[in-house]
Amino acid sequence: MATIGELLSAAVERLRSAGSDTPRLDAELLLARAVGADRTGIIAHPEIEVGPGAAAAFAADVDRRATGEPVAYIRGVKEFHGIALATDERALIPRPETELIVDTAVDEVIARLGRGAAARQGSRIRVVDIGTGTGAIAIALAVSLRRRRLLEAVEILATDVSRDAAALARENAAAHGLLDVVRVEVADLLPPLAGSFAIVLANLPYIPSATVDVLGGSADHEPRLALDGGADGLDLVRRLLGILPDVLEPGGVAFLEIGADQATAALEAARVALPDAAAAVLPDLAGRSRVLRVGTSAA
Ligand SMILES: C[S@@+](CC[C@H](N)C(=O)[O-])C[C@H]1O[C@@H](n2cnc3c(N)ncnc32)[C@H](O)[C@@H]1O
Protein backbone atom coordinates (compact mmCIF):
# COMPACT_ATOMS: atom_id res chain seq x y z
CA MET A 1 0.00 0.00 0.00
CA ALA A 2 1.25 3.50 -0.80
CA THR A 3 1.60 6.12 1.91
CA ILE A 4 -0.03 9.55 1.96
CA GLY A 5 3.35 11.11 1.16
CA GLU A 6 3.94 8.82 -1.85
CA LEU A 7 0.46 9.35 -3.28
CA LEU A 8 0.78 13.11 -2.82
CA SER A 9 4.18 13.32 -4.55
CA ALA A 10 2.95 11.41 -7.58
CA ALA A 11 -0.27 13.44 -7.82
CA VAL A 12 1.56 16.78 -7.46
CA GLU A 13 3.82 15.88 -10.38
CA ARG A 14 0.88 14.70 -12.48
CA LEU A 15 -1.19 17.85 -11.80
CA ARG A 16 1.78 20.15 -12.33
CA SER A 17 2.43 18.67 -15.75
CA ALA A 18 -1.32 18.87 -16.51
CA GLY A 19 -1.08 22.64 -16.01
CA SER A 20 -2.53 23.23 -12.52
CA ASP A 21 -1.25 26.42 -10.86
CA THR A 22 -1.82 24.89 -7.42
CA PRO A 23 -0.85 21.20 -7.76
CA ARG A 24 0.06 20.62 -4.09
CA LEU A 25 -3.04 22.28 -2.71
CA ASP A 26 -5.22 20.41 -5.22
CA ALA A 27 -3.64 17.06 -4.35
CA GLU A 28 -3.93 17.65 -0.59
CA LEU A 29 -7.59 18.61 -0.81
CA LEU A 30 -8.43 15.65 -3.05
CA LEU A 31 -6.53 13.14 -0.91
CA ALA A 32 -8.18 14.51 2.23
CA ARG A 33 -11.56 13.92 0.58
CA ALA A 34 -10.59 10.38 -0.50
CA VAL A 35 -9.46 9.30 2.98
CA GLY A 36 -12.20 11.24 4.83
CA ALA A 37 -9.77 13.47 6.73
CA ASP A 38 -9.13 17.18 6.69
CA ARG A 39 -6.19 18.73 4.85
CA THR A 40 -4.14 19.35 8.00
CA GLY A 41 -4.33 15.62 8.81
CA ILE A 42 -2.94 14.83 5.36
CA ILE A 43 -0.09 17.29 5.77
CA ALA A 44 0.74 16.11 9.30
CA HIS A 45 0.85 12.35 8.57
CA PRO A 46 2.68 11.57 5.31
CA GLU A 47 3.74 8.16 6.70
CA ILE A 48 0.22 6.70 6.99
CA GLU A 49 -0.68 4.01 4.46
CA VAL A 50 -3.80 4.56 2.34
CA GLY A 51 -6.16 1.63 1.69
CA PRO A 52 -6.88 0.49 -1.87
CA GLY A 53 -10.44 1.90 -1.97
CA ALA A 54 -9.34 5.41 -0.94
CA ALA A 55 -6.32 5.25 -3.26
CA ALA A 56 -8.58 4.34 -6.22
CA ALA A 57 -11.00 7.16 -5.37
CA PHE A 58 -8.07 9.57 -5.16
CA ALA A 59 -6.70 8.41 -8.52
CA ALA A 60 -10.12 8.99 -10.14
CA ASP A 61 -10.33 12.51 -8.67
CA VAL A 62 -6.79 13.34 -9.80
CA ASP A 63 -7.78 12.19 -13.33
CA ARG A 64 -10.73 14.61 -13.25
CA ARG A 65 -8.54 17.46 -12.00
CA ALA A 66 -5.94 16.70 -14.69
CA THR A 67 -8.61 17.36 -17.34
CA GLY A 68 -9.10 20.85 -15.85
CA GLU A 69 -12.22 20.27 -13.73
CA PRO A 70 -12.09 22.65 -10.72
CA VAL A 71 -11.31 21.12 -7.33
CA ALA A 72 -14.43 22.78 -5.88
CA TYR A 73 -16.65 20.87 -8.34
CA ILE A 74 -14.84 17.58 -7.70
CA ARG A 75 -15.12 18.00 -3.91
CA GLY A 76 -18.63 19.42 -4.24
CA VAL A 77 -17.86 22.05 -1.65
CA LYS A 78 -16.11 25.43 -1.38
CA GLU A 79 -15.21 27.37 1.74
CA PHE A 80 -16.42 30.97 1.59
CA HIS A 81 -16.34 33.54 4.40
CA GLY A 82 -15.77 30.74 6.92
CA ILE A 83 -18.68 28.54 5.83
CA ALA A 84 -18.93 25.52 3.53
CA LEU A 85 -21.12 25.87 0.46
CA ALA A 86 -22.20 23.02 -1.81
CA THR A 87 -20.75 23.80 -5.21
CA ASP A 88 -21.35 22.22 -8.61
CA GLU A 89 -21.73 23.08 -12.30
CA ARG A 90 -25.05 24.83 -11.64
CA ALA A 91 -23.30 27.96 -10.34
CA LEU A 92 -20.09 29.96 -10.17
CA ILE A 93 -17.54 28.82 -7.58
CA PRO A 94 -17.58 31.58 -4.93
CA ARG A 95 -14.37 33.64 -5.00
CA PRO A 96 -12.49 35.00 -1.95
CA GLU A 97 -12.67 38.57 -3.30
CA THR A 98 -16.48 38.46 -2.92
CA GLU A 99 -16.06 38.17 0.86
CA LEU A 100 -15.54 41.98 0.84
CA ILE A 101 -19.21 42.48 -0.07
CA VAL A 102 -20.27 40.26 2.85
CA ASP A 103 -18.07 42.16 5.34
CA THR A 104 -19.33 45.47 3.98
CA ALA A 105 -22.94 44.33 4.26
CA VAL A 106 -22.47 43.12 7.86
CA ASP A 107 -20.98 46.53 8.77
CA GLU A 108 -23.88 48.27 7.02
CA VAL A 109 -26.51 46.27 8.94
CA ILE A 110 -24.73 46.96 12.24
CA ALA A 111 -24.47 50.70 11.42
CA ARG A 112 -28.16 50.86 10.54
CA LEU A 113 -29.12 49.10 13.76
CA GLY A 114 -26.90 51.56 15.64
CA ARG A 115 -28.88 54.39 14.06
CA GLY A 116 -32.11 52.64 15.04
CA ALA A 117 -33.23 52.43 11.42
CA ALA A 118 -35.22 49.20 11.66
CA ALA A 119 -36.69 50.01 15.04
CA ARG A 120 -37.86 53.40 13.77
CA GLN A 121 -39.62 51.75 10.88
CA GLY A 122 -40.89 48.94 13.13
CA SER A 123 -39.71 46.42 10.58
CA ARG A 124 -36.75 44.34 9.50
CA ILE A 125 -33.95 45.72 7.35
CA ARG A 126 -34.69 44.47 3.82
CA VAL A 127 -31.64 43.11 2.00
CA VAL A 128 -31.44 41.60 -1.48
CA ASP A 129 -28.58 39.62 -3.06
CA ILE A 130 -29.06 39.79 -6.84
CA GLY A 131 -27.38 37.05 -8.90
CA THR A 132 -26.92 34.83 -5.85
CA GLY A 133 -25.34 31.77 -7.53
CA THR A 134 -24.62 29.27 -4.74
CA GLY A 135 -26.26 31.75 -2.36
CA ALA A 136 -22.79 32.75 -1.18
CA ILE A 137 -23.35 36.40 -0.27
CA ALA A 138 -26.85 36.02 1.17
CA ILE A 139 -26.02 32.94 3.21
CA ALA A 140 -22.64 34.18 4.50
CA LEU A 141 -24.31 37.45 5.52
CA ALA A 142 -27.06 35.58 7.35
CA VAL A 143 -24.57 33.28 9.11
CA SER A 144 -22.47 36.29 10.20
CA LEU A 145 -25.54 38.07 11.55
CA ARG A 146 -26.74 34.90 13.32
CA ARG A 147 -23.36 34.64 15.10
CA ARG A 148 -23.90 38.21 16.33
CA ARG A 149 -27.53 37.43 17.30
CA LEU A 150 -28.71 40.00 14.76
CA LEU A 151 -30.50 37.69 12.34
CA GLU A 152 -33.92 38.82 13.55
CA ALA A 153 -33.11 42.33 12.33
CA VAL A 154 -33.05 41.42 8.64
CA GLU A 155 -35.10 39.86 5.90
CA ILE A 156 -33.02 38.59 2.97
CA LEU A 157 -34.13 37.92 -0.60
CA ALA A 158 -31.72 36.15 -2.98
CA THR A 159 -32.43 36.06 -6.72
CA ASP A 160 -30.92 34.43 -9.76
CA VAL A 161 -32.08 34.27 -13.36
CA SER A 162 -30.76 30.68 -13.49
CA ARG A 163 -33.18 28.07 -12.15
CA ASP A 164 -30.27 25.73 -11.53
CA ALA A 165 -28.36 28.30 -9.49
CA ALA A 166 -31.48 29.20 -7.49
CA ALA A 167 -32.03 25.51 -6.69
CA LEU A 168 -28.44 25.20 -5.45
CA ALA A 169 -28.80 28.39 -3.39
CA ARG A 170 -31.93 26.93 -1.76
CA GLU A 171 -30.05 23.71 -0.96
CA ASN A 172 -27.27 25.75 0.66
CA ALA A 173 -29.73 27.89 2.60
CA ALA A 174 -31.40 24.71 3.88
CA ALA A 175 -28.02 23.17 4.81
CA HIS A 176 -27.28 26.22 6.95
CA GLY A 177 -30.74 26.23 8.55
CA LEU A 178 -31.67 29.49 6.85
CA LEU A 179 -34.59 28.63 4.58
CA ASP A 180 -36.94 30.79 6.63
CA VAL A 181 -34.57 33.79 6.53
CA VAL A 182 -33.06 33.66 3.03
CA ARG A 183 -35.86 33.50 0.45
CA VAL A 184 -34.54 32.42 -2.97
CA GLU A 185 -36.43 33.38 -6.12
CA VAL A 186 -35.79 32.92 -9.85
CA ALA A 187 -35.88 36.37 -11.44
CA ASP A 188 -34.26 38.60 -14.02
CA LEU A 189 -32.60 40.89 -11.45
CA LEU A 190 -35.72 41.19 -9.27
CA PRO A 191 -39.19 39.62 -9.25
CA PRO A 192 -42.13 41.93 -9.99
CA LEU A 193 -43.49 43.66 -6.91
CA ALA A 194 -40.38 42.85 -4.88
CA GLY A 195 -40.73 46.20 -3.14
CA SER A 196 -37.83 48.34 -2.02
CA PHE A 197 -34.69 47.46 -0.09
CA ALA A 198 -32.40 49.19 2.39
CA ILE A 199 -29.39 47.21 1.17
CA VAL A 200 -28.84 45.87 -2.36
CA LEU A 201 -25.94 43.47 -2.86
CA ALA A 202 -24.84 42.03 -6.19
CA ASN A 203 -22.00 40.13 -7.70
CA LEU A 204 -23.39 40.03 -11.22
CA PRO A 205 -21.28 38.89 -14.20
CA TYR A 206 -18.77 41.64 -15.05
CA ILE A 207 -16.22 40.01 -17.34
CA PRO A 208 -16.17 41.30 -20.94
CA SER A 209 -17.46 38.65 -23.39
CA ALA A 210 -14.19 38.52 -25.34
CA THR A 211 -12.25 37.88 -22.12
CA VAL A 212 -14.61 35.07 -21.09
CA ASP A 213 -13.82 33.39 -24.42
CA VAL A 214 -10.14 33.08 -23.50
CA LEU A 215 -10.20 32.80 -19.69
CA GLY A 216 -9.66 29.04 -19.45
CA GLY A 217 -9.17 27.36 -16.06
CA SER A 218 -12.28 26.95 -13.91
CA ALA A 219 -14.22 29.28 -16.24
CA ASP A 220 -14.29 26.48 -18.84
CA HIS A 221 -16.51 24.53 -16.43
CA GLU A 222 -18.59 27.34 -14.93
CA PRO A 223 -21.88 28.63 -16.42
CA ARG A 224 -21.21 31.33 -19.01
CA LEU A 225 -24.29 33.11 -17.65
CA ALA A 226 -22.36 33.61 -14.41
CA LEU A 227 -19.36 35.25 -16.06
CA ASP A 228 -20.30 37.11 -19.23
CA GLY A 229 -21.06 40.80 -18.64
CA GLY A 230 -21.32 41.82 -22.30
CA ALA A 231 -19.00 43.93 -24.46
CA ASP A 232 -17.28 45.90 -21.67
CA GLY A 233 -18.45 43.64 -18.84
CA LEU A 234 -20.83 46.16 -17.31
CA ASP A 235 -24.13 45.36 -19.10
CA LEU A 236 -25.74 43.79 -16.03
CA VAL A 237 -24.27 46.35 -13.64
CA ARG A 238 -25.74 49.15 -15.79
CA ARG A 239 -29.13 47.42 -15.93
CA LEU A 240 -29.16 47.10 -12.16
CA LEU A 241 -28.07 50.72 -11.68
CA GLY A 242 -30.93 51.70 -14.01
CA ILE A 243 -33.57 50.17 -11.73
CA LEU A 244 -31.93 51.18 -8.44
CA PRO A 245 -33.92 54.44 -8.14
CA ASP A 246 -37.07 52.29 -7.86
CA VAL A 247 -35.49 49.55 -5.79
CA LEU A 248 -33.56 51.44 -3.10
CA GLU A 249 -35.45 52.83 -0.12
CA PRO A 250 -34.69 56.48 0.68
CA GLY A 251 -31.33 56.31 2.47
CA GLY A 252 -30.71 52.90 0.94
CA VAL A 253 -27.36 51.68 -0.29
CA ALA A 254 -26.13 49.28 -2.97
CA PHE A 255 -22.83 47.41 -3.04
CA LEU A 256 -21.96 45.93 -6.44
CA GLU A 257 -18.84 43.87 -7.13
CA ILE A 258 -16.84 45.09 -10.12
CA GLY A 259 -13.58 44.18 -11.81
CA ALA A 260 -10.43 45.87 -10.50
CA ASP A 261 -10.07 47.81 -13.78
CA GLN A 262 -13.72 48.95 -13.98
CA ALA A 263 -13.80 51.69 -11.31
CA THR A 264 -13.95 54.66 -13.69
CA ALA A 265 -16.57 53.10 -15.99
CA ALA A 266 -18.68 51.90 -13.05
CA LEU A 267 -18.62 55.33 -11.37
CA GLU A 268 -19.66 56.96 -14.66
CA ALA A 269 -22.51 54.45 -15.04
CA ALA A 270 -23.67 55.24 -11.50
CA ARG A 271 -23.52 58.99 -12.19
CA VAL A 272 -25.67 58.55 -15.30
CA ALA A 273 -28.26 56.28 -13.64
CA LEU A 274 -28.43 58.05 -10.27
CA PRO A 275 -27.09 61.60 -10.68
CA ASP A 276 -28.12 62.59 -7.14
CA ALA A 277 -26.70 59.55 -5.38
CA ALA A 278 -23.33 59.33 -3.66
CA ALA A 279 -21.17 56.86 -5.57
CA ALA A 280 -17.75 55.60 -4.53
CA VAL A 281 -15.50 52.66 -5.15
CA LEU A 282 -14.29 50.62 -2.19
CA PRO A 283 -10.89 48.94 -2.34
CA ASP A 284 -10.06 45.47 -1.07
CA LEU A 285 -7.18 44.84 1.37
CA ALA A 286 -4.72 44.91 -1.52
CA GLY A 287 -6.00 48.33 -2.60
CA ARG A 288 -7.77 47.09 -5.74
CA SER A 289 -11.13 48.64 -6.60
CA ARG A 290 -13.63 45.83 -6.07
CA VAL A 291 -16.97 47.25 -4.92
CA LEU A 292 -19.11 50.08 -6.28
CA ARG A 293 -21.07 51.74 -3.46
CA VAL A 294 -24.14 53.78 -4.38
CA GLY A 295 -26.13 55.46 -1.62
CA THR A 296 -29.30 57.50 -1.90
CA SER A 297 -30.14 60.26 0.53
CA ALA A 298 -32.71 59.74 3.26
CA ALA A 299 -36.24 61.06 2.67
C1 LIG B 1 -20.56 36.17 -10.96
S1 LIG B 1 -21.87 35.05 -10.56
C2 LIG B 1 -21.93 35.37 -8.81
C3 LIG B 1 -22.62 34.32 -7.99
C4 LIG B 1 -22.59 34.63 -6.49
N1 LIG B 1 -23.25 35.88 -6.19
C5 LIG B 1 -21.18 34.68 -5.98
O1 LIG B 1 -20.71 35.76 -5.63
O2 LIG B 1 -20.54 33.62 -5.92
C6 LIG B 1 -23.25 35.93 -11.23
C7 LIG B 1 -24.62 35.30 -11.01
O3 LIG B 1 -25.58 36.19 -11.58
C8 LIG B 1 -26.57 35.44 -12.23
N2 LIG B 1 -27.23 36.27 -13.23
C9 LIG B 1 -26.82 36.56 -14.49
N3 LIG B 1 -27.70 37.38 -15.09
C10 LIG B 1 -28.68 37.63 -14.20
C11 LIG B 1 -29.88 38.40 -14.21
N4 LIG B 1 -30.25 39.09 -15.31
N5 LIG B 1 -30.66 38.41 -13.11
C12 LIG B 1 -30.30 37.70 -12.00
N6 LIG B 1 -29.19 36.95 -11.92
C13 LIG B 1 -28.38 36.92 -13.00
C14 LIG B 1 -25.84 34.23 -12.78
O4 LIG B 1 -26.73 33.16 -13.04
C15 LIG B 1 -24.84 33.96 -11.66
O5 LIG B 1 -25.35 33.04 -10.74
The ligand as an SDF file (V2000), in Angstrom:
LIG
                    3D

 27 29  0  0  0  0  0  0  0  0999 V2000
  -20.5590   36.1740  -10.9630 C   0  0  0  0  0  0  0  0  0  0  0  0
  -21.8700   35.0460  -10.5640 S   0  0  0  0  0  0  0  0  0  0  0  0
  -21.9350   35.3700   -8.8070 C   0  0  0  0  0  0  0  0  0  0  0  0
  -22.6210   34.3240   -7.9930 C   0  0  0  0  0  0  0  0  0  0  0  0
  -22.5880   34.6250   -6.4900 C   0  0  0  0  0  0  0  0  0  0  0  0
  -23.2530   35.8770   -6.1880 N   0  0  0  0  0  0  0  0  0  0  0  0
  -21.1770   34.6760   -5.9840 C   0  0  0  0  0  0  0  0  0  0  0  0
  -20.7090   35.7600   -5.6330 O   0  0  0  0  0  0  0  0  0  0  0  0
  -20.5370   33.6240   -5.9180 O   0  0  0  0  0  0  0  0  0  0  0  0
  -23.2540   35.9270  -11.2340 C   0  0  0  0  0  0  0  0  0  0  0  0
  -24.6160   35.2970  -11.0090 C   0  0  0  0  0  0  0  0  0  0  0  0
  -25.5820   36.1890  -11.5840 O   0  0  0  0  0  0  0  0  0  0  0  0
  -26.5730   35.4370  -12.2260 C   0  0  0  0  0  0  0  0  0  0  0  0
  -27.2260   36.2750  -13.2270 N   0  0  0  0  0  0  0  0  0  0  0  0
  -26.8190   36.5650  -14.4940 C   0  0  0  0  0  0  0  0  0  0  0  0
  -27.6950   37.3830  -15.0890 N   0  0  0  0  0  0  0  0  0  0  0  0
  -28.6830   37.6330  -14.1970 C   0  0  0  0  0  0  0  0  0  0  0  0
  -29.8850   38.3970  -14.2120 C   0  0  0  0  0  0  0  0  0  0  0  0
  -30.2520   39.0880  -15.3090 N   0  0  0  0  0  0  0  0  0  0  0  0
  -30.6590   38.4110  -13.1140 N   0  0  0  0  0  0  0  0  0  0  0  0
  -30.3040   37.7050  -12.0020 C   0  0  0  0  0  0  0  0  0  0  0  0
  -29.1850   36.9540  -11.9210 N   0  0  0  0  0  0  0  0  0  0  0  0
  -28.3760   36.9220  -13.0010 C   0  0  0  0  0  0  0  0  0  0  0  0
  -25.8410   34.2320  -12.7800 C   0  0  0  0  0  0  0  0  0  0  0  0
  -26.7260   33.1630  -13.0440 O   0  0  0  0  0  0  0  0  0  0  0  0
  -24.8390   33.9570  -11.6630 C   0  0  0  0  0  0  0  0  0  0  0  0
  -25.3530   33.0390  -10.7360 O   0  0  0  0  0  0  0  0  0  0  0  0
  1  2  1  0
  2  3  1  0
  2 10  1  0
  3  4  1  0
  4  5  1  0
  5  6  1  0
  5  7  1  0
  7  8  2  0
  7  9  1  0
 10 11  1  0
 11 12  1  0
 11 26  1  0
 12 13  1  0
 13 14  1  0
 13 24  1  0
 14 15  1  0
 14 23  1  0
 15 16  2  0
 16 17  1  0
 17 18  1  0
 17 23  2  0
 18 19  1  0
 18 20  2  0
 20 21  1  0
 21 22  2  0
 22 23  1  0
 24 25  1  0
 24 26  1  0
 26 27  1  0
M  CHG  2   2   1   9  -1
M  END
$$$$
